[in-house]
């Protein structure tokens, strides 16, 4: 009996190629190593154990090969292994936002430059953004090993060689300092900020995630799920990181059409809006996203008036 396929994921962006679920037969062809991790669940649906980082990594390798023409991709052990469908959603929603300033047409090509704060070892946003729309990216990270991993990915895939440049941030307390230079013009900046305020909180969050996926308790989150300190937590957590980002963005009002960030908790929005008002952001947009069992959102702000946004040179 042939395994059932998953139904369409209507909570993903309409252009997200992963909204129709995973065709494991095709994905195993793209990455034969994935086959070891595919099984049929109690509902008769082919799937993998999403609490197993090796299984998720093999799935990602298959997805990046099948959908994004990336033949060589890997990340170091214990680094965050991102869910590709959710990352793709951020990119597609940003394309829609840019279209608002371009007569409803999504601007494509390598002359569109994006700044990715916290690119990570996976280099996932630049890979998807360049594949989907031909955009160029500047990726930054505080972690030297993450930068080294991203460099290997770029050098191992010819299509990425001239599309992505990387820069290691040397001072963790700053986000845009020494990154946005006087001559820079970005269509938008993007960021998936560290959610947690401490290592203890991050561990608790990881255990909750694994328990939900496995439907059982685990005492060993580090071995089961990836993520380094800079990826998972910072002093003050998500609110502190985004607050710093907003205040710094005000120093570069005309160098990015939009500044954006993911916000994991809706409870943080009220404080974020107050800070954006304080720095005189000219436009603020909140874009809701549904990803798997959780809801997230993008907050975008610009210091440019509506007419200045319309006159932005792509």
ABEGO torsion letter per residue (X at the ends): XBBBBBBBBAABBAABAAAAEBBAAAAAAABAAAAAABBBBAAGBBBBBAABAAAAAAAAAAAAAAAAGBABBBBBBGBBBBBAAAAAAAAAAAAAAAAAAAGGBBBBEAABBBBBBGAEAAGAAAAAAAAAAGBBBBBBBABAAAAAAAAAAAAABAAAAAABBBBBBABAABAABGABBAABBBABBBBBBBABABAAAAAAAAAAAAAAAAGBBBABAAAABBEBAAAABBBGEAAAAAAAAAAAAAABAAABABBBBBBABAAAAAAAAAAAAAAGBABBBBBBBBBEABBBBBBBBBABBAAAAAABBX
